[in-house]
Amino acid sequence: DNSTGIELGMKFRATVNGTITGIRYFKSAGDGGAHQGLLYNTSGVLLAQATFAGETASGWQQVNFSSPVAITAGQTYVAAYFSSQGYYVFSDNYFSSAVMNGPLSALADGTDGNNGLYIYSTAPAFPSNAYQKSNYWVDVVFSTAPLPPVANAGSNQTISLPASTVTLNGSGSTGSISSYAWTQVSGPNTAVITTPAAVSTTVTGLIQETYVFQLSLNGGVSTSQVTV
């Protein structure tokens, strides 16, 4: 227990691509503060954050992110949790060697900088300090299931006559995508969608008025619309 909050973290890698769906940590008895689970890359960029709810008095706690985070095999990430009252448990020299669990590995100290990370803070902050290769008993929830597709047809566009062509771009779509399909939903005439099965396509033959085009992924599993 400390007079300020603390965030504690662990560096890990996966040997296969997958997703992190949540964070787990081991709670000590008497820790009544608020807790948050966080996931970062090694540059300190926050990839996901969630607040623990319905915790038990002690033992392992878990929170799931609102959306799974895709991670890449061989890259290092930091799993962390923030304790508002500064409670934590630890085991010194735990990361003297790597700890393997299936496709996941908690890195040995020195593999990619220090492991067993912490920072004292009144609010969540990237843990950048280390002491005696300590394990602060934070873990991840990992899945190798592919992310479901989420269509993104891009931002709405405005063009001015005499322009009559636009480019529709679905590259902002995410997840496991097997097919793209662009269609016209509405408009004053029938425009020409040049490559309707591509992630990006030009549309020609536009006249003055409002058009709506739709991007459908994987045969309609996810759709998104854009207005021109």
Accessible surface in RSA format (square Angstrom, percent):
REM  Atomic radii and reference values for relative SASA: ProtOr
REM  Chains: A
REM  Algorithm: Lee & Richards
REM  Probe-radius: 1.40
REM  Slices: 20
REM RES _ NUM      All-atoms   Total-Side   Main-Chain    Non-polar    All polar
REM                ABS   REL    ABS   REL    ABS   REL    ABS   REL    ABS   REL
RES ASP A   1   117.05  82.0  61.11  60.8  55.94 132.3  19.46  45.8  97.59  97.3
RES ASN A   2    47.26  32.6  31.60  30.5  15.66  37.7  12.94  31.1  34.32  33.2
RES SER A   3   129.61 109.5  78.23 104.4  51.38 118.4  59.47 126.6  70.14  98.3
RES THR A   4    41.51  29.5  35.19  35.7   6.33  15.1  39.34  52.8   2.18   3.3
RES GLY A   5     2.42   3.0   0.00   N/A   2.42   3.0   0.26   0.7   2.16   4.8
RES ILE A   6     1.96   1.1   1.96   1.5   0.00   0.0   1.96   1.4   0.00   0.0
RES GLU A   7     0.00   0.0   0.00   0.0   0.00   0.0   0.00   0.0   0.00   0.0
RES LEU A   8     0.09   0.1   0.09   0.1   0.00   0.0   0.09   0.1   0.00   0.0
RES GLY A   9     0.56   0.7   0.00   N/A   0.56   0.7   0.00   0.0   0.56   1.3
RES MET A  10    14.38   7.4  14.38   9.5   0.00   0.0   4.83   4.1   9.55  12.7
RES LYS A  11    25.84  12.6  25.84  15.9   0.00   0.0   6.27   5.6  19.57  20.8
RES PHE A  12     2.69   1.3   2.69   1.7   0.00   0.0   2.69   1.6   0.00   0.0
RES ARG A  13    67.80  28.5  67.57  34.4   0.22   0.5  11.68  16.0  56.11  34.0
RES ALA A  14     1.93   1.8   0.00   0.0   1.93   4.4   0.48   0.7   1.45   3.8
RES THR A  15    91.83  65.3  66.67  67.6  25.17  60.0  63.34  85.1  28.50  43.1
RES VAL A  16    64.08  42.2  60.76  55.0   3.32   8.0  64.08  55.7   0.00   0.0
RES ASN A  17    99.18  68.4  86.73  83.8  12.45  30.0  27.10  65.2  72.08  69.7
RES GLY A  18     8.83  10.9   0.00   N/A   8.83  10.9   6.72  18.4   2.11   4.7
RES THR A  19     7.89   5.6   7.89   8.0   0.00   0.0   4.44   6.0   3.44   5.2
RES ILE A  20     0.00   0.0   0.00   0.0   0.00   0.0   0.00   0.0   0.00   0.0
RES THR A  21    34.93  24.8  33.99  34.5   0.94   2.2  29.69  39.9   5.24   7.9
RES GLY A  22     0.00   0.0   0.00   N/A   0.00   0.0   0.00   0.0   0.00   0.0
RES ILE A  23     0.00   0.0   0.00   0.0   0.00   0.0   0.00   0.0   0.00   0.0
RES ARG A  24    67.26  28.2  67.26  34.3   0.00   0.0  11.02  15.1  56.24  34.1
RES TYR A  25     0.91   0.4   0.91   0.5   0.00   0.0   0.91   0.7   0.00   0.0
RES PHE A  26    75.13  37.6  74.10  45.9   1.03   2.7  74.10  44.9   1.03   2.9
RES LYS A  27    17.31   8.4  16.54  10.2   0.77   1.8   1.52   1.4  15.80  16.8
RES SER A  28    27.93  23.6  22.08  29.5   5.85  13.5  23.42  49.9   4.51   6.3
RES ALA A  29    81.34  74.8  60.22  92.9  21.12  48.0  60.41  85.1  20.93  55.5
RES GLY A  30    61.10  75.3   0.00   N/A  61.10  75.3  40.65 111.6  20.45  45.8
RES ASP A  31     5.13   3.6   2.08   2.1   3.05   7.2   0.35   0.8   4.78   4.8
RES GLY A  32    64.00  78.9   0.00   N/A  64.00  78.9  34.91  95.8  29.09  65.2
RES GLY A  33    13.83  17.1   0.00   N/A  13.83  17.1   4.58  12.6   9.25  20.7
RES ALA A  34    64.50  59.3  51.75  79.9  12.75  29.0  60.40  85.1   4.10  10.9
RES HIS A  35     1.00   0.5   0.02   0.0   0.98   2.5   0.17   0.2   0.83   1.0
RES GLN A  36    41.78  23.4  41.78  30.5   0.00   0.0   1.95   4.2  39.82  30.2
RES GLY A  37     0.00   0.0   0.00   N/A   0.00   0.0   0.00   0.0   0.00   0.0
RES LEU A  38     1.18   0.7   1.18   0.8   0.00   0.0   1.18   0.8   0.00   0.0
RES LEU A  39     0.00   0.0   0.00   0.0   0.00   0.0   0.00   0.0   0.00   0.0
RES TYR A  40     8.90   4.2   8.90   5.1   0.00   0.0   6.14   4.6   2.76   3.4
RES ASN A  41    42.70  29.4  42.70  41.3   0.00   0.0  14.73  35.4  27.98  27.0
RES THR A  42    59.50  42.3  38.79  39.3  20.71  49.4  10.55  14.2  48.95  74.0
RES SER A  43    98.60  83.3  59.75  79.7  38.85  89.5  31.67  67.4  66.93  93.8
RES GLY A  44    23.18  28.6   0.00   N/A  23.18  28.6   5.92  16.2  17.26  38.6
RES VAL A  45    82.35  54.2  77.18  69.9   5.17  12.5  82.35  71.6   0.00   0.0
RES LEU A  46    80.58  44.9  56.08  40.1  24.49  61.6  56.08  39.4  24.49  65.9
RES LEU A  47    63.84  35.6  35.44  25.4  28.41  71.4  39.99  28.1  23.86  64.2
RES ALA A  48    16.16  14.9   6.24   9.6   9.92  22.6  16.09  22.7   0.07   0.2
RES GLN A  49    78.17  43.7  49.99  36.5  28.18  67.1  17.24  36.7  60.93  46.2
RES ALA A  50    17.68  16.3   9.25  14.3   8.43  19.2  17.68  24.9   0.00   0.0
RES THR A  51    84.17  59.9  68.25  69.2  15.92  37.9  45.96  61.7  38.21  57.8
RES PHE A  52    12.54   6.3   0.85   0.5  11.68  30.4   0.85   0.5  11.68  33.4
RES ALA A  53    88.28  81.2  60.78  93.8  27.50  62.6  67.51  95.1  20.77  55.0
RES GLY A  54    82.65 101.9   0.00   N/A  82.65 101.9  44.07 120.9  38.59  86.4
RES GLU A  55    49.83  28.6  17.13  13.0  32.70  77.9  13.94  27.0  35.89  29.3
RES THR A  56    82.21  58.5  74.96  76.0   7.26  17.3  79.39 106.6   2.82   4.3
RES ALA A  57    83.51  76.8  64.69  99.8  18.82  42.8  74.34 104.7   9.17  24.3
RES SER A  58    54.24  45.8  41.59  55.5  12.64  29.1   7.55  16.1  46.68  65.4
RES GLY A  59    17.61  21.7   0.00   N/A  17.61  21.7  17.21  47.2   0.40   0.9
RES TRP A  60    99.46  39.9  72.85  35.3  26.61  62.5  51.19  27.3  48.27  78.3
RES GLN A  61    10.36   5.8   6.01   4.4   4.35  10.4   5.17  11.0   5.20   3.9
RES GLN A  62    90.37  50.5  63.81  46.6  26.56  63.2  20.78  44.2  69.59  52.8
RES VAL A  63    16.29  10.7  12.44  11.3   3.85   9.3  16.29  14.2   0.00   0.0
RES ASN A  64    92.81  64.0  75.87  73.3  16.94  40.8  21.93  52.8  70.88  68.5
RES PHE A  65    16.22   8.1   2.56   1.6  13.67  35.6   2.56   1.5  13.67  39.1
RES SER A  66   121.90 103.0  76.82 102.5  45.08 103.8  58.30 124.1  63.60  89.1
RES SER A  67    71.16  60.1  66.55  88.8   4.61  10.6  34.45  73.4  36.71  51.4
RES PRO A  68    57.70  42.1  45.32  41.3  12.37  45.0  45.48  37.5  12.22  75.9
RES VAL A  69    23.41  15.4  20.27  18.3   3.14   7.6  23.41  20.3   0.00   0.0
RES ALA A  70    63.02  57.9  42.84  66.1  20.18  45.9  43.20  60.8  19.82  52.5
RES ILE A  71     4.69   2.7   0.04   0.0   4.65  11.2   0.83   0.6   3.86  10.5
RES THR A  72    64.33  45.8  63.73  64.6   0.61   1.4  33.28  44.7  31.05  46.9
RES ALA A  73    37.07  34.1  22.42  34.6  14.65  33.3  22.59  31.8  14.48  38.4
RES GLY A  74    51.34  63.3   0.00   N/A  51.34  63.3  32.84  90.1  18.49  41.4
RES GLN A  75    96.47  53.9  92.18  67.4   4.28  10.2  29.86  63.6  66.60  50.5
RES THR A  76    12.89   9.2   3.34   3.4   9.55  22.8   1.95   2.6  10.94  16.5
RES TYR A  77    13.86   6.5  13.86   7.9   0.00   0.0   7.65   5.8   6.20   7.6
RES VAL A  78     0.00   0.0   0.00   0.0   0.00   0.0   0.00   0.0   0.00   0.0
RES ALA A  79     0.00   0.0   0.00   0.0   0.00   0.0   0.00   0.0   0.00   0.0
RES ALA A  80     0.00   0.0   0.00   0.0   0.00   0.0   0.00   0.0   0.00   0.0
RES TYR A  81     1.28   0.6   1.28   0.7   0.00   0.0   0.27   0.2   1.01   1.2
RES PHE A  82     9.58   4.8   9.58   5.9   0.00   0.0   9.58   5.8   0.00   0.0
RES SER A  83     0.00   0.0   0.00   0.0   0.00   0.0   0.00   0.0   0.00   0.0
RES SER A  84    47.26  39.9  30.11  40.2  17.14  39.5  25.73  54.8  21.53  30.2
RES GLN A  85    78.28  43.8  71.89  52.5   6.39  15.2  27.77  59.1  50.50  38.3
RES GLY A  86     0.00   0.0   0.00   N/A   0.00   0.0   0.00   0.0   0.00   0.0
RES TYR A  87    49.94  23.3  49.65  28.2   0.29   0.8  20.97  15.8  28.97  35.7
RES TYR A  88    62.83  29.3  41.03  23.3  21.80  56.7  11.56   8.7  51.28  63.2
RES VAL A  89    37.45  24.6  33.91  30.7   3.54   8.5  37.42  32.5   0.03   0.1
RES PHE A  90   109.41  54.7  85.81  53.2  23.60  61.4  85.81  52.0  23.60  67.5
RES SER A  91    37.99  32.1  31.49  42.0   6.50  15.0  20.93  44.6  17.06  23.9
RES ASP A  92    62.19  43.6  39.30  39.1  22.89  54.1  15.39  36.2  46.80  46.7
RES ASN A  93    86.64  59.7  76.30  73.7  10.34  24.9  19.60  47.2  67.04  64.8
RES TYR A  94    78.34  36.6  62.40  35.5  15.94  41.5  43.55  32.7  34.79  42.9
RES PHE A  95     1.97   1.0   1.97   1.2   0.00   0.0   1.97   1.2   0.00   0.0
RES SER A  96    65.87  55.7  39.82  53.1  26.05  60.0  33.13  70.6  32.74  45.9
RES SER A  97    72.28  61.1  69.80  93.2   2.48   5.7  42.13  89.7  30.15  42.2
RES ALA A  98    49.71  45.7  29.13  45.0  20.58  46.8  29.13  41.0  20.58  54.5
RES VAL A  99    55.03  36.2  49.75  45.0   5.28  12.7  52.76  45.8   2.27   6.2
RES MET A 100   119.09  61.7  91.33  60.4  27.76  66.1  82.75  70.4  36.34  48.1
RES ASN A 101   110.17  76.0 102.51  99.1   7.66  18.4  25.16  60.6  85.01  82.2
RES GLY A 102    61.69  76.1   0.00   N/A  61.69  76.1  36.95 101.4  24.74  55.4
RES PRO A 103    46.81  34.1  42.50  38.7   4.31  15.7  46.31  38.2   0.50   3.1
RES LEU A 104    24.08  13.4  23.93  17.1   0.15   0.4  23.93  16.8   0.15   0.4
RES SER A 105    14.52  12.3  13.87  18.5   0.65   1.5   4.04   8.6  10.48  14.7
RES ALA A 106    12.45  11.5   8.96  13.8   3.49   7.9   8.96  12.6   3.49   9.2
RES LEU A 107     8.42   4.7   8.33   6.0   0.09   0.2   8.42   5.9   0.00   0.0
RES ALA A 108    18.55  17.1  17.79  27.5   0.76   1.7  17.79  25.1   0.76   2.0
RES ASP A 109    39.79  27.9  19.42  19.3  20.38  48.2   0.27   0.6  39.53  39.4
RES GLY A 110    57.35  70.7   0.00   N/A  57.35  70.7  29.39  80.6  27.97  62.6
RES THR A 111    74.19  52.8  40.68  41.2  33.52  79.9  36.28  48.7  37.92  57.3
RES ASP A 112    51.43  36.0  45.33  45.1   6.10  14.4   8.67  20.4  42.76  42.6
RES GLY A 113    45.35  55.9   0.00   N/A  45.35  55.9  35.13  96.4  10.22  22.9
RES ASN A 114    80.56  55.6  75.93  73.4   4.63  11.1   4.45  10.7  76.11  73.6
RES ASN A 115     0.61   0.4   0.61   0.6   0.00   0.0   0.61   1.5   0.00   0.0
RES GLY A 116     0.06   0.1   0.00   N/A   0.06   0.1   0.06   0.2   0.00   0.0
RES LEU A 117     6.37   3.5   6.37   4.6   0.00   0.0   6.37   4.5   0.00   0.0
RES TYR A 118    48.24  22.5  48.24  27.4   0.00   0.0  12.74   9.6  35.50  43.8
RES ILE A 119    40.65  23.1  40.65  30.3   0.00   0.0  40.65  29.3   0.00   0.0
RES TYR A 120   104.88  49.0  84.54  48.1  20.34  52.9  61.90  46.5  42.97  53.0
RES SER A 121    25.48  21.5  17.01  22.7   8.47  19.5  12.63  26.9  12.85  18.0
RES THR A 122   124.57  88.6  96.58  97.9  27.99  66.7  69.15  92.9  55.42  83.8
RES ALA A 123    51.05  46.9  49.99  77.1   1.06   2.4  50.89  71.7   0.16   0.4
RES PRO A 124    43.87  32.0  21.29  19.4  22.58  82.1  21.52  17.8  22.35 138.9
RES ALA A 125    32.93  30.3  24.98  38.6   7.95  18.1  32.93  46.4   0.00   0.0
RES PHE A 126    54.52  27.3  44.71  27.7   9.81  25.5  44.71  27.1   9.81  28.1
RES PRO A 127     0.04   0.0   0.00   0.0   0.04   0.1   0.00   0.0   0.04   0.2
RES SER A 128    75.42  63.7  46.00  61.4  29.42  67.8  32.34  68.9  43.08  60.4
RES ASN A 129    62.83  43.3  58.44  56.5   4.39  10.6  11.59  27.9  51.23  49.5
RES ALA A 130    35.32  32.5   5.94   9.2  29.38  66.8   6.21   8.7  29.11  77.1
RES TYR A 131   126.40  59.0 122.45  69.7   3.96  10.3  91.92  69.1  34.48  42.5
RES GLN A 132    84.76  47.4  65.62  48.0  19.14  45.6  25.53  54.4  59.23  44.9
RES LYS A 133    80.31  39.2  77.70  47.7   2.61   6.2  31.66  28.5  48.64  51.8
RES SER A 134     0.63   0.5   0.63   0.8   0.00   0.0   0.00   0.0   0.63   0.9
RES ASN A 135     7.78   5.4   7.78   7.5   0.00   0.0   0.00   0.0   7.78   7.5
RES TYR A 136    11.89   5.5  11.15   6.3   0.74   1.9   2.99   2.2   8.90  11.0
RES TRP A 137    76.87  30.8  75.83  36.7   1.04   2.5  71.24  38.0   5.64   9.1
RES VAL A 138     4.33   2.8   0.07   0.1   4.26  10.3   0.07   0.1   4.26  11.6
RES ASP A 139    43.11  30.2  43.11  42.9   0.00   0.0   5.66  13.3  37.45  37.4
RES VAL A 140    10.67   7.0   1.02   0.9   9.66  23.3   1.02   0.9   9.66  26.2
RES VAL A 141    37.05  24.4  34.02  30.8   3.03   7.3  37.05  32.2   0.00   0.0
RES PHE A 142    41.29  20.7  12.02   7.4  29.27  76.2  12.02   7.3  29.27  83.8
RES SER A 143    35.53  30.0  30.16  40.3   5.37  12.4  22.19  47.2  13.35  18.7
RES THR A 144    87.58  62.3  64.61  65.5  22.97  54.7  31.08  41.7  56.50  85.4
RES ALA A 145    59.88  55.1  49.31  76.1  10.57  24.0  55.38  78.0   4.50  11.9
RES PRO A 146   102.55  74.7  79.51  72.5  23.04  83.7  90.10  74.4  12.46  77.4
RES LEU A 147    38.10  21.2  33.04  23.6   5.06  12.7  33.04  23.2   5.06  13.6
RES PRO A 148    88.99  64.9  80.64  73.5   8.35  30.3  86.76  71.6   2.23  13.8
RES PRO A 149    18.16  13.2  11.64  10.6   6.52  23.7  11.64   9.6   6.52  40.5
RES VAL A 150    85.68  56.4  85.06  77.0   0.62   1.5  85.19  74.0   0.50   1.3
RES ALA A 151    11.57  10.6   0.00   0.0  11.57  26.3   0.00   0.0  11.57  30.7
RES ASN A 152    65.17  44.9  63.25  61.1   1.92   4.6   9.95  23.9  55.23  53.4
RES ALA A 153     2.39   2.2   0.00   0.0   2.39   5.4   0.00   0.0   2.39   6.3
RES GLY A 154    36.44  44.9   0.00   N/A  36.44  44.9  23.49  64.5  12.95  29.0
RES SER A 155    94.98  80.3  76.31 101.8  18.68  43.0  43.87  93.4  51.12  71.6
RES ASN A 156   107.25  74.0  81.53  78.8  25.72  61.9  22.99  55.3  84.26  81.4
RES GLN A 157    61.60  34.4  49.95  36.5  11.65  27.7  25.12  53.5  36.48  27.7
RES THR A 158   130.04  92.5  97.28  98.6  32.77  78.1  66.85  89.8  63.19  95.5
RES ILE A 159    60.39  34.4  35.37  26.4  25.02  60.3  40.69  29.3  19.70  53.5
RES SER A 160    86.20  72.8  72.28  96.5  13.92  32.1  42.33  90.1  43.87  61.5
RES LEU A 161   104.60  58.3  77.07  55.1  27.54  69.2  77.51  54.4  27.09  72.9
RES PRO A 162   133.10  97.0 113.03 103.0  20.07  73.0 116.95  96.6  16.15 100.4
RES ALA A 163    46.88  43.1  33.44  51.6  13.44  30.6  45.40  63.9   1.48   3.9
RES SER A 164    44.71  37.8  41.14  54.9   3.57   8.2  13.55  28.9  31.16  43.7
RES THR A 165    64.60  45.9  50.46  51.2  14.14  33.7  35.41  47.6  29.20  44.1
RES VAL A 166     7.25   4.8   0.45   0.4   6.79  16.4   7.25   6.3   0.00   0.0
RES THR A 167    69.42  49.4  59.79  60.6   9.63  22.9  37.94  51.0  31.48  47.6
RES LEU A 168     0.41   0.2   0.01   0.0   0.40   1.0   0.41   0.3   0.00   0.0
RES ASN A 169    72.01  49.7  66.17  63.9   5.84  14.1  19.83  47.7  52.19  50.4
RES GLY A 170     0.13   0.2   0.00   N/A   0.13   0.2   0.00   0.0   0.13   0.3
RES SER A 171    80.88  68.3  53.83  71.8  27.05  62.3  36.07  76.8  44.81  62.8
RES GLY A 172    42.19  52.0   0.00   N/A  42.19  52.0  28.09  77.1  14.09  31.6
RES SER A 173    14.18  12.0   0.20   0.3  13.98  32.2   0.28   0.6  13.91  19.5
RES THR A 174    77.08  54.8  71.96  73.0   5.12  12.2  63.88  85.8  13.20  20.0
RES GLY A 175    30.92  38.1   0.00   N/A  30.92  38.1   5.45  15.0  25.47  57.1
RES SER A 176    58.14  49.1  46.51  62.1  11.63  26.8  20.49  43.6  37.65  52.7
RES ILE A 177    48.98  27.9  13.15   9.8  35.82  86.3  13.95  10.0  35.03  95.1
RES SER A 178    98.24  83.0  59.03  78.8  39.21  90.3  53.99 115.0  44.25  62.0
RES SER A 179    50.86  43.0  44.66  59.6   6.19  14.3  40.97  87.3   9.88  13.8
RES TYR A 180    52.14  24.3  46.56  26.5   5.57  14.5  26.53  19.9  25.60  31.6
RES ALA A 181    43.45  39.9  42.83  66.1   0.62   1.4  43.34  61.0   0.11   0.3
RES TRP A 182     4.48   1.8   0.00   0.0   4.48  10.5   0.00   0.0   4.48   7.3
RES THR A 183    72.32  51.4  69.57  70.5   2.75   6.5  64.29  86.3   8.03  12.1
RES GLN A 184    53.00  29.6  24.15  17.6  28.85  68.7  15.78  33.6  37.22  28.2
RES VAL A 185    77.49  51.0  46.20  41.8  31.30  75.4  51.10  44.4  26.39  71.6
RES SER A 186    54.27  45.9  46.04  61.4   8.23  18.9  43.65  93.0  10.61  14.9
RES GLY A 187    34.86  43.0   0.00   N/A  34.86  43.0   4.62  12.7  30.25  67.7
RES PRO A 188    59.07  43.0  15.49  14.1  43.58 158.4  28.89  23.9  30.18 187.6
RES ASN A 189    51.43  35.5  38.26  37.0  13.17  31.7  32.43  78.1  19.00  18.4
RES THR A 190   121.10  86.1 101.08 102.5  20.03  47.7  64.99  87.3  56.12  84.8
RES ALA A 191     9.03   8.3   0.00   0.0   9.03  20.5   0.35   0.5   8.68  23.0
RES VAL A 192    90.51  59.6  87.49  79.2   3.02   7.3  90.51  78.6   0.00   0.0
RES ILE A 193    31.36  17.8  16.16  12.0  15.20  36.6  16.16  11.6  15.20  41.3
RES THR A 194    76.75  54.6  53.92  54.7  22.82  54.4  52.59  70.6  24.16  36.5
RES THR A 195    63.31  45.0  59.87  60.7   3.44   8.2  58.70  78.8   4.62   7.0
RES PRO A 196    63.05  46.0  62.82  57.3   0.23   0.9  63.01  52.0   0.04   0.2
RES ALA A 197    80.37  73.9  62.41  96.3  17.96  40.8  63.63  89.6  16.74  44.3
RES ALA A 198    36.56  33.6  29.04  44.8   7.52  17.1  35.84  50.5   0.72   1.9
RES VAL A 199    55.88  36.8  53.02  48.0   2.86   6.9  53.02  46.1   2.86   7.8
RES SER A 200    41.86  35.4  31.56  42.1  10.30  23.7  22.12  47.1  19.74  27.7
RES THR A 201     4.08   2.9   0.00   0.0   4.08   9.7   4.08   5.5   0.00   0.0
RES THR A 202    55.72  39.6  53.87  54.6   1.85   4.4  44.53  59.8  11.19  16.9
RES VAL A 203     0.00   0.0   0.00   0.0   0.00   0.0   0.00   0.0   0.00   0.0
RES THR A 204    48.71  34.6  48.71  49.4   0.00   0.0  37.51  50.4  11.20  16.9
RES GLY A 205    38.16  47.1   0.00   N/A  38.16  47.1  33.15  91.0   5.01  11.2
RES LEU A 206     7.87   4.4   3.38   2.4   4.49  11.3   3.46   2.4   4.41  11.9
RES ILE A 207    87.33  49.7  80.04  59.6   7.28  17.6  82.08  59.1   5.24  14.2
RES GLN A 208   138.92  77.7 122.71  89.7  16.21  38.6  44.26  94.2  94.66  71.8
RES GLU A 209   121.33  69.7  92.98  70.3  28.36  67.5  35.45  68.6  85.89  70.1
RES THR A 210    76.19  54.2  67.46  68.4   8.73  20.8  35.37  47.5  40.82  61.7
RES TYR A 211     2.30   1.1   2.30   1.3   0.00   0.0   2.30   1.7   0.00   0.0
RES VAL A 212    28.42  18.7  28.42  25.7   0.00   0.0  28.42  24.7   0.00   0.0
RES PHE A 213     0.00   0.0   0.00   0.0   0.00   0.0   0.00   0.0   0.00   0.0
RES GLN A 214    43.64  24.4  43.58  31.9   0.05   0.1   0.00   0.0  43.64  33.1
RES LEU A 215     0.00   0.0   0.00   0.0   0.00   0.0   0.00   0.0   0.00   0.0
RES SER A 216    18.11  15.3  17.57  23.5   0.53   1.2  12.16  25.9   5.95   8.3
RES LEU A 217     0.00   0.0   0.00   0.0   0.00   0.0   0.00   0.0   0.00   0.0
RES ASN A 218    35.85  24.7  20.77  20.1  15.08  36.3  10.79  26.0  25.06  24.2
RES GLY A 219    80.44  99.2   0.00   N/A  80.44  99.2  42.88 117.7  37.55  84.1
RES GLY A 220    41.60  51.3   0.00   N/A  41.60  51.3  17.79  48.8  23.81  53.3
RES VAL A 221   102.50  67.5  68.45  62.0  34.06  82.1  76.32  66.3  26.19  71.0
RES SER A 222    21.66  18.3  15.40  20.6   6.26  14.4  11.33  24.1  10.33  14.5
RES THR A 223    69.71  49.6  44.25  44.9  25.46  60.7  14.42  19.4  55.28  83.6
RES SER A 224    26.83  22.7  18.63  24.9   8.20  18.9  11.89  25.3  14.94  20.9
RES GLN A 225    98.23  54.9  72.63  53.1  25.60  60.9  22.12  47.1  76.11  57.7
RES VAL A 226     1.38   0.9   0.32   0.3   1.06   2.5   1.38   1.2   0.00   0.0
RES THR A 227    47.42  33.7  47.32  48.0   0.10   0.2  26.34  35.4  21.08  31.9
RES VAL A 228    17.10  11.3   3.54   3.2  13.56  32.7  16.84  14.6   0.26   0.7
END  Absolute sums over single chains surface
CHAIN  1 A    10857.6       7896.3       2961.3       6055.6       4802.0
END  Absolute sums over all chains
TOTAL         10857.6       7896.3       2961.3       6055.6       4802.0
